Amino acid sequence: MLQEQITKANAVVDAQAADLCRMSDAIFDHPEIGPNEVFASGLLTDYLKAHGFQVEKGVGGLPTAFRAIWKNGEGGPNLGLLCEYDALPGMGHGCGHQMQGPGILGAAVAIQQAAGDKPFTLTVYGTPAEENLSGKYLMIEHGCTFDELDVALMMHGGPATQTDIKSLAIAKYDLAYHGVAAHAALKPEAGRSSLDAMCLAFHGMECLREHVTDDVRLHYNITDAGGTPANVVPSLTRAEILVRANKVSAVRALMVRLEKIFKGAAMMTETDAEINVSKVLDNKIPNEHLNDVLMKHAEALGAPNCQPPRQKTGSTDFANVMHRVPGSCIRVAFVAPGATAHSQDFIDAGKTEAAHKAIVYGAKILADTVLELVDKPEELQAIQQEFRERLAAEKE
């Protein structure tokens, strides 16, 4: 029975392939920076409505976010499919997000049409602004916790077909120092330099580097120097500060130390520090059982360049979802090995045959995985048990 459902689901994906690829190309050609993905969000929700999903827009406080639900009877598990559709500022779709929505929609319709008698709910979430605002973090902050899901799945393009083991937790600060402007030659004693304060904060971070674990990453950059000429003591300087580590608990501990540095720099320069935390993203909670199910179907389909899970990654707002429900993202190869996201390689491959094939592979892998989890509740139970154990260990 399961194999018949999988065969039918794969055929449904193939039947949609031309529409899915046209949708991906249209999103690629209309890059939108989150949370303003009006074109992409509309395209995706229209497709879901046309296939009988109940669509709610503006969930989690973001106008281009959505939740689409389809029920196969009453009761049973709630399987979640999440997609992103935002572009990179100044680059366009350099991360392959134009592929995600079409891939997720292809999987959703295939699951719908291949569903058997066992009851379940299929929930598709549109999650905007991953690149610049970490939309899932914001959605959770505004009450959309995703915790009605029994599992959360995503797809993403990449140089290999694989899953992830971990990601780095991260905190982002928007830091500003407010000082007193003065003529640097005629009355320097009246000035209180915001730039001096920021330089001291950066130096403090450099000193901190010697006293942290090897996994810690500290980044900083001035974003606004106020346009002050060299002969004027600057009254306003702004910067973006990032701190990363393997665990979010380590990031939070470092935040205490960083804020002492920020405040100390203000004290030394008699300026005022404006310290705002714009986001804190968790590290991923890996689920090897779920990863194995995804890769089993990827290999059965002959997906390109299947590889072991990635051991080294950056940061993602999907990790905040994975601290609430078990989840995984299947990455599907569409660029050459060694290519990195946020690069011209991803732009150049955005509308290629390889990208179109990755959409189809991703849709099939996700559809086949969901159908298996519905058919074999013991698989879903094992995934949830691993999640509970790993989450408990994370908090030790």
TABEL-V289707 format. One record per residue. PSI is psi as a letter, one per 40 degrees, with the letter a starting at -180 (none if undefined). Layout:
BEGIN
<<PSI> <PSI>>
END
This chain:
BEGIN
<<d> <d> <d> <d> <d> <d> <d> <d> <d> <d> <d> <d> <d> <d> <d> <e> <d> <d> <d> <d> <d> <d> <d> <d> <d> <d> <d> <d> <e> <g> <h> <h> <h> <i> <f> <f> <g> <d> <d> <d> <d> <d> <d> <d> <d> <d> <d> <d> <d> <d> <f> <e> <i> <h> <h> <h> <i> <f> <i> <f> <e> <h> <d> <e> <i> <i> <h> <h> <h> <h> <h> <g> <a> <i> <a> <i> <i> <h> <h> <h> <h> <i> <i> <i> <e> <i> <i> <h> <h> <e> <d> <a> <g> <e> <e> <e> <e> <d> <d> <d> <d> <d> <d> <d> <d> <d> <d> <d> <d> <d> <d> <d> <e> <e> <i> <a> <e> <h> <i> <i> <h> <h> <h> <h> <h> <h> <h> <i> <f> <d> <d> <d> <e> <g> <d> <d> <d> <d> <d> <d> <d> <e> <e> <g> <e> <e> <e> <e> <i> <d> <i> <h> <i> <i> <i> <i> <i> <a> <e> <i> <h> <i> <a> <i> <d> <i> <i> <h> <i> <i> <i> <h> <h> <h> <h> <i> <h> <h> <a> <h> <i> <i> <h> <e> <d> <d> <g> <d> <e> <e> <i> <h> <h> <d> <d> <d> <d> <d> <d> <d> <d> <d> <d> <d> <d> <d> <d> <d> <d> <e> <f> <i> <i> <d> <e> <h> <h> <h> <i> <i> <h> <h> <d> <h> <e> <e> <f> <h> <i> <d> <e> <h> <h> <h> <e> <h> <h> <i> <i> <h> <h> <h> <h> <i> <i> <d> <i> <d> <d> <d> <d> <d> <d> <d> <d> <d> <d> <d> <d> <d> <d> <d> <d> <d> <d> <d> <d> <d> <e> <f> <i> <h> <h> <h> <h> <h> <h> <d> <i> <h> <h> <i> <i> <i> <h> <i> <g> <d> <d> <d> <d> <d> <d> <d> <d> <d> <d> <d> <d> <d> <e> <f> <i> <i> <f> <h> <i> <i> <i> <h> <e> <h> <i> <b> <i> <i> <e> <d> <d> <d> <d> <e> <e> <d> <i> <h> <i> <i> <h> <h> <h> <h> <h> <e> <i> <i> <h> <e> <i> <i> <i> <f> <i> <d> <d> <d> <d> <d> <e> <d> <f> <i> <d> <d> <d> <d> <d> <d> <d> <d> <d> <d> <d> <d> <d> <d> <d> <d> <d> <d> <d> <d> <d> <d> <d> <g> <d> <d> <d> <d> <d> <d> <d> <d> <d> <d> <d> <d> <d> <d> <d> <d> <d> <d> <e> <none>>
END
